[in-house]
Amino acid sequence: MNSSSNFSTTPLINCPITFLGIFPGENVKMAPTIAVAVLNFISSFIATTANFLVMWAIKRTPSLHTPSAVFLFTLALSDFVVGIYVQPLCAAHLLAALTHNLSLFCTTGAMLYPFVGDMEERTNNLTFPTNFSTFTETNNCLVDFDGSASMENLPVSMLHNVVNILSIPVATTANFFVLWAIKERPSLHTPSSVFLFILALSDFAIGVFVQPLVVIRSFGAAAHNYRLSCISKVLIFAVGTALASLSFACITEISFDRYLALVLHLRYNSIITVRRVIKYKIIASVAIFPISIYFWFSKEEWFKRTVLTVAITLAAICVTLIPISYYKIFMILRRHKRQIRNQNNVVTCTQGFSDTDISKYRKSVIAILYVLGAVALSYIPFGVCTWMQIVFQAKINQLVTSSAGLLILLNSSINPLVYCWRMTEIRRFVVMKLRSILGVDRGRQVRSVGMITR
């Protein structure tokens, strides 16, 4: 039986311990509680990664082998435990209170108490009373509950969860290295790299935020926890739609940017600058996220129809613009190749392009085409399912749509691998940093020094 359905008849005194000074039966505001839970999930990843690197640095650096560094190591270890254990439990505790899941609420409270029981007075001031009924009713979820984790679909659902859990570290770590490479390499400080940075940042956010929520939603549906499944699904749709829109826009912008670089040539650097591209993407992101979130939480039909109309129109423009851009690009490159073959005046006919410029440009275009291919293969199945449901009112099997959605999530792990495969600068930077982190170069230096001393 759903734990939320019989919660009102369960006395709170049965709960042996509570945390954060909240009770599932009290009135609490939903939005702030979700925000605190999400912040805990995000900061958990930062705390574990950053403190692990600090402990590793203290361990591997001889100059840090001092008494004071031991205390620093202990502090970092404590923060690491908070990030890997306390913060996820805190988020689960808040969600349990929000969804009226008494067993999970009591369990997480008991597990948290030994770590942060003495902080209860301080944390009481940071908690928010919530009232779930003001946000969504038991029989009126903002996003229809589809029961995708019913018993007959449970094996496939569990398989999807395993794939998501395994791909989360790949998506977060790989995209982090891509972001790092673009930031550190001066040769990558170009307008097209800004679009690539936003694309990698979007994929990173999917790995940090969306994929964990997908797993939580699946377990909530499997446990017949309607409220938890509903909340997580609304968040998945709201944030996931914004991130997917941002990624698709970046792919279109990169394609058009490559076309402009070829057509404008000498005027390109003065018209399309890094500063202008950054300002444009900030404005676009600020517009996309509030609209996407309000779209899923709003009950205004006129607003939803307007957003859908604009979104479909923009998607049609993007789908049309991408092939046209690449068609124009390859026609110009083909003409250039023919001119070289005919041994005409290359400087005049190619508008000042050198053979080296054309070769580098062609490699960059092909690299972006591989990224575009990976995105297309990931998004087309879900797009076809959605199009059939909207246009033909077709009933698509839930397993098909969930598998198509899984492909979109996996794209956030595939894209950085394509970058490292096809883009030399990013690949060299990632290999260099991995060797440095794993101590490969240091081991080689030690062996070479040993050979010299012999």
C-alpha positions as CSV (number, residue, x, y, z in Angstrom):
1,M,0.0,0.0,0.0
2,N,1.2,3.5,-0.7
3,S,2.8,5.0,2.3
4,S,1.4,8.4,1.6
5,S,-2.2,7.1,1.5
6,N,-2.2,5.9,5.1
7,F,0.0,8.6,6.6
8,S,-2.7,10.6,8.2
9,T,-3.7,7.6,10.4
10,T,-0.1,7.0,11.5
11,P,0.8,8.8,14.8
12,L,4.0,10.8,14.7
13,I,5.0,9.5,18.1
14,N,5.9,6.2,16.4
15,C,8.8,8.0,14.7
16,P,11.7,7.5,17.1
17,I,13.7,10.5,16.0
18,T,13.2,13.5,13.7
19,F,15.7,15.8,12.1
20,L,15.7,19.5,11.0
21,G,12.8,20.2,13.3
22,I,10.1,19.2,10.7
23,F,7.4,16.6,10.7
24,P,5.6,15.1,7.7
25,G,2.3,16.0,9.0
26,E,3.0,19.7,9.5
27,N,2.4,22.5,7.0
28,V,5.6,23.1,4.9
29,K,6.1,25.2,1.8
30,M,7.0,22.8,-1.0
31,A,9.1,25.0,-3.3
32,P,11.7,26.1,-0.7
33,T,12.0,22.5,0.6
34,I,12.6,21.2,-2.9
35,A,15.2,23.9,-3.4
36,V,17.1,22.9,-0.2
37,A,17.0,19.3,-1.2
38,V,18.3,20.1,-4.7
39,L,21.1,22.3,-3.3
40,N,22.1,19.4,-1.0
41,F,22.3,17.0,-4.0
42,I,24.4,19.5,-6.0
43,S,26.7,20.5,-3.1
44,S,27.1,16.8,-2.2
45,F,28.9,16.3,-5.5
46,I,31.0,19.4,-5.1
47,A,31.9,18.5,-1.5
48,T,33.0,14.9,-2.3
49,T,35.0,15.8,-5.4
50,A,36.7,18.9,-4.0
51,N,37.6,17.4,-0.6
52,F,38.8,14.2,-2.2
53,L,41.2,16.3,-4.3
54,V,42.4,18.2,-1.2
55,M,43.1,14.9,0.7
56,W,44.9,13.6,-2.4
57,A,47.0,16.7,-2.6
58,I,48.0,16.5,1.0
59,K,48.9,12.8,0.7
60,R,50.9,13.2,-2.5
61,T,52.8,16.4,-1.7
62,P,55.8,15.9,0.6
63,S,55.8,19.6,1.6
64,L,52.4,19.1,3.1
65,H,53.4,16.3,5.4
66,T,53.3,18.5,8.5
67,P,51.3,18.4,11.8
68,S,49.1,21.3,10.6
69,A,48.4,19.5,7.4
70,V,47.2,16.5,9.4
71,F,44.5,18.6,11.0
72,L,43.7,20.0,7.5
73,F,43.4,16.4,6.2
74,T,41.1,15.5,9.0
75,L,38.9,18.5,8.3
76,A,38.8,17.6,4.6
77,L,37.9,14.0,5.5
78,S,35.1,15.3,7.8
79,D,33.7,17.5,5.0
80,F,34.1,14.5,2.5
81,V,31.9,12.4,4.8
82,V,29.3,15.2,5.1
83,G,29.2,15.4,1.3
84,I,29.0,11.7,0.6
85,Y,26.7,10.6,3.5
86,V,25.1,13.5,5.4
87,Q,23.9,15.7,2.5
88,P,22.2,13.0,0.4
89,L,20.5,11.7,3.6
90,C,19.4,15.3,4.4
91,A,17.9,15.7,1.0
92,A,16.1,12.3,1.3
93,H,14.9,13.3,4.8
94,L,13.3,16.5,3.4
95,L,11.7,14.7,0.4
96,A,10.4,12.1,2.8
97,A,8.7,14.8,4.9
98,L,7.4,16.4,1.7
99,T,5.9,13.1,0.4
100,H,4.6,12.0,3.8
101,N,6.8,8.9,3.7
102,L,7.0,8.2,7.4
103,S,9.3,5.1,7.3
104,L,11.9,6.9,5.1
105,F,11.5,10.0,7.2
106,C,12.2,8.2,10.5
107,T,15.0,6.1,9.0
108,T,16.9,9.0,7.6
109,G,16.3,11.0,10.7
110,A,17.8,8.3,12.9
111,M,20.8,7.9,10.5
112,L,21.4,11.7,10.5
113,Y,21.2,12.2,14.2
114,P,24.6,10.9,15.3
115,F,26.3,13.2,12.8
116,V,24.3,16.4,13.1
117,G,22.1,16.0,16.2
118,D,24.0,18.8,18.0
119,M,23.3,21.1,15.1
120,E,19.5,20.8,15.3
121,E,19.1,24.3,16.9
122,R,21.0,25.9,14.0
123,T,19.2,23.9,11.3
124,N,15.8,24.7,12.7
125,N,16.3,28.3,11.5
126,L,17.1,27.0,8.0
127,T,14.0,24.8,7.5
128,F,10.8,25.7,5.9
129,P,7.3,24.6,6.8
130,T,5.6,23.2,3.7
131,N,2.1,22.5,2.6
132,F,2.1,19.9,-0.2
133,S,-1.6,20.3,-0.9
134,T,-1.2,24.0,-2.0
135,F,1.2,22.8,-4.7
136,T,-0.4,19.6,-6.0
137,E,-3.3,17.4,-5.0
138,T,-3.1,13.6,-4.4
139,N,-5.2,12.9,-7.5
140,N,-4.0,15.8,-9.6
141,C,-0.3,15.6,-10.2
142,L,1.0,18.5,-12.3
143,V,2.5,15.9,-14.7
144,D,0.3,12.8,-15.2
145,F,1.5,9.8,-13.3
146,D,2.1,7.1,-15.9
147,G,2.9,4.2,-13.6
148,S,6.0,3.5,-15.7
149,A,7.5,1.4,-13.0
150,S,4.7,-1.1,-12.6
151,M,5.5,-4.7,-11.9
152,E,5.5,-5.9,-15.5
153,N,7.9,-3.1,-16.5
154,L,10.1,-3.4,-13.3
155,P,13.0,-5.3,-14.9
156,V,13.4,-2.8,-17.7
157,S,13.0,0.1,-15.3
158,M,15.7,-1.4,-13.1
159,L,17.9,-1.8,-16.1
160,H,17.4,1.8,-17.0
161,N,18.3,2.8,-13.4
162,V,21.5,0.8,-13.6
163,V,22.5,2.5,-16.9
164,N,21.7,5.9,-15.5
165,I,23.7,5.3,-12.3
166,L,26.7,4.1,-14.3
167,S,26.5,7.0,-16.7
168,I,26.2,9.7,-14.1
169,P,30.0,9.7,-13.1
170,V,30.9,9.6,-16.8
171,A,28.7,12.5,-17.7
172,T,29.9,14.7,-14.8
173,T,33.6,13.8,-14.9
174,A,34.0,13.9,-18.7
175,N,32.1,17.1,-19.2
176,F,34.0,18.7,-16.3
177,F,37.3,18.0,-18.1
178,V,35.9,19.4,-21.3
179,L,34.8,22.6,-19.5
180,W,38.2,22.7,-17.8
181,A,40.0,22.3,-21.2
182,I,38.0,25.1,-22.9
183,K,38.7,27.4,-19.9
184,E,42.4,26.8,-19.7
185,R,43.4,26.5,-23.4
186,P,43.8,30.0,-25.0
187,S,43.4,28.5,-28.5
188,L,39.9,27.4,-27.5
189,H,38.8,30.9,-26.5
190,T,36.7,31.4,-29.7
191,P,33.0,32.0,-30.3
192,S,32.3,28.5,-31.4
193,S,34.0,27.2,-28.2
194,V,31.6,29.3,-26.1
195,F,28.7,27.4,-27.7
196,L,30.6,24.1,-27.0
197,F,31.2,25.2,-23.4
198,I,27.5,25.8,-22.9
199,L,26.7,22.4,-24.5
200,A,29.1,20.7,-22.2
201,L,27.8,22.6,-19.2
202,S,24.2,21.5,-20.1
203,D,25.4,17.9,-20.3
204,F,27.2,18.3,-17.0
205,A,23.9,19.6,-15.4
206,I,22.0,16.6,-16.8
207,G,24.5,14.2,-15.1
208,V,24.4,16.1,-11.8
209,F,20.7,16.9,-11.5
210,V,18.4,15.2,-14.1
211,Q,19.8,11.7,-14.1
212,P,19.7,11.3,-10.3
213,L,16.1,12.6,-10.3
214,V,15.2,10.0,-13.0
215,V,16.5,7.3,-10.7
216,I,14.6,8.7,-7.7
217,R,11.4,8.9,-9.7
218,S,11.7,5.3,-10.9
219,F,12.2,4.0,-7.3
220,G,9.3,6.2,-6.1
221,A,7.0,4.7,-8.8
222,A,8.2,1.2,-8.1
223,A,7.4,1.7,-4.4
224,H,4.0,3.2,-5.3
225,N,5.1,6.5,-3.7
226,Y,2.9,8.7,-5.8
227,R,4.0,12.0,-4.4
228,L,7.7,11.4,-4.7
229,S,7.3,10.2,-8.3
230,C,5.2,13.2,-9.1
231,I,7.5,15.8,-7.6
232,S,10.6,14.3,-9.3
233,K,8.9,13.9,-12.6
234,V,7.8,17.6,-12.6
235,L,11.4,18.6,-11.8
236,I,12.8,16.3,-14.5
237,F,10.4,17.8,-17.2
238,A,11.0,21.4,-16.1
239,V,14.8,21.4,-15.8
240,G,15.3,18.7,-18.5
241,T,13.3,20.5,-21.1
242,A,15.3,23.7,-20.5
243,L,18.6,21.8,-20.7
244,A,17.6,19.9,-23.8
245,S,16.4,23.2,-25.5
246,L,19.7,24.8,-24.6
247,S,21.7,21.9,-26.0
248,F,19.7,21.8,-29.3
249,A,20.1,25.6,-29.6
250,C,23.9,25.3,-29.1
251,I,24.1,22.6,-31.9
252,T,22.3,24.9,-34.3
253,E,24.4,28.0,-33.3
254,I,27.6,26.1,-33.7
255,S,26.6,25.0,-37.2
256,F,25.6,28.5,-38.2
257,D,28.7,29.9,-36.6
258,R,30.9,27.6,-38.8
259,Y,29.0,28.9,-41.9
260,L,29.5,32.5,-40.9
261,A,33.2,31.9,-40.3
262,L,33.6,30.7,-43.9
263,V,31.4,33.4,-45.5
264,L,32.5,36.5,-43.4
265,H,36.2,35.4,-43.2
266,L,38.1,38.5,-42.3
267,R,35.1,40.3,-40.9
268,Y,34.1,37.3,-38.7
269,N,36.4,38.2,-35.8
270,S,35.1,41.8,-35.7
271,I,31.4,40.8,-35.9
272,I,31.2,37.5,-33.9
273,T,33.2,38.1,-30.8
274,V,33.5,36.0,-27.6
275,R,32.1,38.7,-25.4
276,R,29.0,39.1,-27.6
277,V,28.4,35.4,-27.8
278,I,28.7,35.1,-24.0
279,K,26.2,37.9,-23.5
280,Y,23.8,36.3,-26.0
281,K,23.9,32.9,-24.3
282,I,23.4,34.4,-20.8
283,I,20.3,36.2,-22.0
284,A,19.0,33.1,-23.8
285,S,19.6,30.9,-20.7
286,V,17.9,33.4,-18.4
287,A,14.9,33.3,-20.7
288,I,14.7,29.6,-21.3
289,F,14.8,28.3,-17.7
290,P,12.0,30.5,-16.2
291,I,9.8,29.8,-19.2
292,S,10.4,26.1,-19.0
293,I,9.8,25.9,-15.3
294,Y,6.6,28.1,-15.4
295,F,5.4,26.0,-18.4
296,W,5.2,22.8,-16.3
297,F,3.9,24.5,-13.1
298,S,1.4,26.9,-14.7
299,K,-2.3,26.0,-15.3
300,E,-2.7,28.9,-17.8
301,E,-3.7,27.2,-21.1
302,W,-3.0,30.3,-23.2
303,F,0.5,30.4,-21.9
304,K,1.2,26.8,-22.6
305,R,-0.3,27.0,-26.1
306,T,1.9,30.1,-26.8
307,V,5.1,28.5,-25.5
308,L,4.4,25.3,-27.5
309,T,3.8,27.3,-30.7
310,V,6.9,29.3,-30.3
311,A,9.0,26.2,-29.4
312,I,7.7,24.2,-32.4
313,T,8.4,27.2,-34.7
314,L,12.0,27.6,-33.3
315,A,12.6,23.9,-33.5
316,A,11.5,23.8,-37.2
317,I,13.8,26.8,-37.9
318,C,16.7,25.0,-36.2
319,V,16.1,21.7,-38.0
320,T,16.0,23.6,-41.3
321,L,19.0,25.8,-40.6
322,I,21.4,23.0,-39.6
323,P,21.3,21.1,-43.0
324,I,21.3,24.3,-45.0
325,S,24.4,25.6,-43.1
326,Y,26.3,22.4,-43.8
327,Y,25.2,22.2,-47.4
328,K,26.5,25.7,-48.0
329,I,29.7,24.9,-46.1
330,F,30.5,21.8,-48.2
331,M,29.6,23.5,-51.4
332,I,32.1,26.3,-50.7
333,L,34.7,23.8,-49.7
334,R,34.1,21.7,-52.8
335,R,34.5,24.8,-55.0
336,H,37.7,25.6,-53.2
337,K,39.0,22.1,-53.8
338,R,38.1,22.3,-57.5
339,Q,39.9,25.6,-57.8
340,I,43.1,24.2,-56.3
341,R,42.8,21.2,-58.7
342,N,42.5,23.5,-61.7
343,Q,45.6,25.4,-60.4
344,N,43.9,28.8,-60.7
345,N,44.7,31.9,-58.6
346,V,44.0,30.4,-55.2
347,V,44.4,33.6,-53.2
348,T,41.8,35.4,-55.3
349,C,39.3,32.6,-55.7
350,T,39.3,31.5,-52.1
351,Q,38.9,35.0,-50.8
352,G,42.2,35.0,-48.9
353,F,42.0,31.5,-47.4
354,S,45.2,29.5,-47.2
355,D,45.4,25.8,-47.6
356,T,46.2,25.5,-43.9
357,D,43.1,27.5,-42.9
358,I,40.9,25.4,-45.0
359,S,42.3,22.2,-43.6
360,K,41.8,23.3,-40.0
361,Y,38.4,24.6,-40.8
362,R,37.4,21.3,-42.5
363,K,38.5,19.3,-39.4
364,S,36.5,21.6,-37.1
365,V,33.4,21.2,-39.3
366,I,33.8,17.4,-39.4
367,A,34.2,17.3,-35.6
368,I,31.0,19.3,-35.1
369,L,29.3,16.9,-37.6
370,Y,30.2,14.0,-35.3
371,V,28.7,15.8,-32.3
372,L,25.6,16.6,-34.4
373,G,25.3,12.9,-35.4
374,A,25.5,11.8,-31.7
375,V,22.9,14.3,-30.7
376,A,20.6,13.4,-33.6
377,L,20.8,9.7,-32.9
378,S,19.9,10.4,-29.3
379,Y,17.1,12.9,-29.8
380,I,15.4,11.5,-33.0
381,P,13.7,8.5,-31.3
382,F,12.1,10.6,-28.6
383,G,11.2,13.3,-31.1
384,V,9.4,10.7,-33.3
385,C,7.5,9.3,-30.3
386,T,6.4,12.8,-29.2
387,W,5.5,13.8,-32.8
388,M,3.3,10.7,-33.2
389,Q,1.6,11.3,-29.9
390,I,0.8,15.0,-30.7
391,V,-0.1,14.8,-34.4
392,F,-1.6,11.3,-34.6
393,Q,-2.7,10.9,-31.0
394,A,-0.9,7.6,-31.1
395,K,-0.5,5.6,-27.9
396,I,3.2,4.7,-27.6
397,N,4.3,1.9,-25.3
398,Q,5.8,3.4,-22.1
399,L,8.8,1.2,-22.5
400,V,9.5,2.7,-25.9
401,T,9.2,6.3,-24.7
402,S,11.3,5.6,-21.5
403,S,14.0,4.0,-23.6
404,A,14.0,6.9,-26.0
405,G,14.3,9.3,-23.0
406,L,17.2,7.2,-21.7
407,L,19.0,7.8,-25.1
408,I,18.7,11.6,-24.5
409,L,20.3,11.2,-21.1
410,L,23.1,9.0,-22.4
411,N,23.9,11.7,-24.9
412,S,25.4,13.8,-22.1
413,S,28.0,11.0,-21.6
414,I,28.6,10.4,-25.3
415,N,29.2,14.0,-26.3
416,P,32.4,14.6,-24.2
417,L,33.8,11.3,-25.6
418,V,33.2,12.6,-29.1
419,Y,35.0,15.9,-28.2
420,C,38.0,14.0,-27.0
421,W,38.0,11.8,-30.0
422,R,37.7,14.5,-32.7
423,M,39.1,17.6,-31.1
424,T,42.9,17.6,-30.7
425,E,43.2,20.4,-28.2
426,I,40.6,19.0,-25.8
427,R,42.1,15.5,-26.1
428,R,45.6,16.6,-25.4
429,F,44.5,18.6,-22.3
430,V,42.4,15.7,-20.9
431,V,45.2,13.2,-21.4
432,M,47.7,15.6,-19.8
433,K,45.5,16.1,-16.8
434,L,44.6,12.4,-16.4
435,R,48.3,11.6,-16.5
436,S,49.0,14.2,-13.9
437,I,46.2,13.1,-11.6
438,L,47.1,9.4,-11.9
439,G,50.8,10.1,-11.4
440,V,51.9,8.6,-14.7
441,D,54.3,11.5,-15.6
442,R,55.7,11.5,-12.1
443,G,56.4,7.8,-12.3
444,R,58.2,8.3,-15.6
445,Q,60.3,11.1,-14.1
446,V,61.2,8.9,-11.1
447,R,62.3,6.1,-13.4
448,S,64.3,8.4,-15.6
449,V,66.1,9.9,-12.5
450,G,66.9,6.4,-11.3
451,M,68.4,5.5,-14.6
452,I,70.5,8.7,-14.6
453,T,71.8,8.1,-11.1
454,R,72.9,4.6,-12.1
